[in-house]
């Protein structure tokens, strides 16, 4: 979707960085994402060990990562793993959610590298004051060799997907629950 939109913007003369950015993506991004998955593997295993039995897990994210936050909570943890979750936008965290977070509340914050990064950083600064059961997954922690810093925000969602892919793999391994199992989805009329 983003690549198609970028192409249209380029054709319209609205994206002067297009050629350079996509030259980097074409040359370096596949390997960089594979390396991100490798780098995330131990973290993912430990994360799953700590959270596979949570009664409810909150995922927080914003900017280009809000779609990743929302879909990961709903489509992956709920639909595929049958784990209870709630997703919330980083900008909305301080409009309600902060009042239900306690010392042991499981919260995972996705932080990307786009212009809305400060929203995630604000949540990251606040969480340690009240919670001891939070995790921050920051795309900036992954190298992405060959990709300029100015373009990293454009692929933060892909980096996060590389990390969550490893979480998913370890969830399957540790719970024995196949991600293709469904109780109701496409099993009955609704």
N, C-alpha and C positions, 0 to 999 in steps of 0.2 A: 504494500500500500504506500509506504513512505517513498520507495524508489519511483513508483509511478507518479506520485504527486510531485516529487523533485524534478522528474523529467519534464512534466508539464510546465513547472515554474521555469526551468532552464530554457525551454522552447520559447516561453513568453519573455525571456530576458530578465527574469527576476531572481536568478540564482547564479551570480558570477563565479562562485566557488565550485560549481557542479563538476566540471571536468577534473579538477585536481582532487576533490573529495572522492569521487567515484573511482578515480585511478587508484587511490589508496585502498578503498574498500575492495575493489576487484583483486588487487595484488596481495593485500595483507589480512583482510578480515576473516576469511575462512580459517586460516591457521591461528589467528589471534583468538577466535572464539573456541577453537579446539583446545588451545592452551588454557583459556579461562576455565573450561570444564575440568581439565586436569588439576588446575590450581584450586578449584573449589571442592574437589572430591572429599578430602579429609574433613573440611568444615561441614559439608553436607551430611556425612556419616554421623558426626557428633551432634549436629543440629537435630537430625531425625531421632537419635537416641534420647535426646532431651525432650522432644516435643511430640513424638508419635502417639502418646497417650493423653495429650491435653484435652480437657473437657471442652474448651473453646480457645481458639487462637486468633488473635487480631493481626491483620496485615495492614500496614500504613504505607502510602506512597503518593507521589505527586508528579506533576509535569509529564514528561513523556513516559514515565513509569507508572502512571496511574492505571493505564490499561493493563499493564502487566500485573499490578497489584490486584485489581478487580478480578481479572480472569484467573489468576493463580489461586486466589481464595475460592472463587465460585466453581470454576471449571475443573480445577485440579484437585484441591483439597476436599471440596464438598462432593462434586460429581464423581470423580475418579477414585479418590482415596476414602471417601465416606467419613471425613473428619470435619467437625464443626468449626466454621470460621466466620469472620466478619472483615470486610475490607472497608477502609476509610481513607479519604483523601487527606494528605498532609495539611492542607489549608483548613480542613474541617476538624482536625484533631482537637484543637482548643475550643471547639464549640460543642462540647458534650462529652466526648470520649475521655478527656483527661479526668473527668470526675468518676469514671468507673475503673480506671487503672489503679491497681493496688500493688503492693510489694511483690506478689507472686503471679500477677497477671501476665500470661504469655503474649508478648508483642514483638512482631518483626517489622522493622522499618526498611523499606527499599529506598535508597538514595541514588539518583542519577546525576548526570553532569550537564544538564540543560539549564536554561535560565531560571527554572523554578527550584533549583537545588537549595536555595536558602530556606524554603519551606520545610524541606526534610531536615536540614541542619538545625532548624529551630526545634523540631520534635526530638532530634538526637540530643540536643543540649538539655532538654527538659526531662526526658525519660529517666536518666540516672538519679534524679532528685527524688523520685517516688517509686521506682520499679527496680527490682533485682532480677527480673526474668525477661529481659528484652534482648533482641538481637538486631544488629544493624548490618545490612548487606549493602555495601557501597560499591558501585561500579568502578569508582576511582581506584579501588584496591587491586584491580586486575590490569595487567600490563598493556595489552593491545599493541604489541610491537608493530611499528610502521604506520599507525594511525595518529595523526596530529591531534594535539589536545583540543584544538578548535572544532574538530569534527566528532569527538568522542560522545558528546551529548546526543548526536544524531543516531548513535547505535547503542545507547545505554540499555534500551529494552532488549536488544539481542544479547548483551552481556548478562543481563539479569536472567534471561531465558536459559543461558548456558549454566548459570548457577542453579536455577530451580530444576533444570533437567537432572542434575546430580542429586538434588534433594529427592526428587521423584524416584530415581533409581534406588536410592537407599530406603525410601519408604516401602517400596515393593519388597526389597530384600528383607527388611526387618519386620514387616507386618505380614508378609505372605499374601497380601491383597493385590490381585491383578487389576491394573488400571482399566482394563476393558470390561470388567464386570459392571452391570447395571441392574438395579432392582426394577425400575419403572421406565426409564428413558428408552424410547423406541421399543418397549416391551408390551405396552398397553395403550389404549386410546385415552387421551386426556385433552 
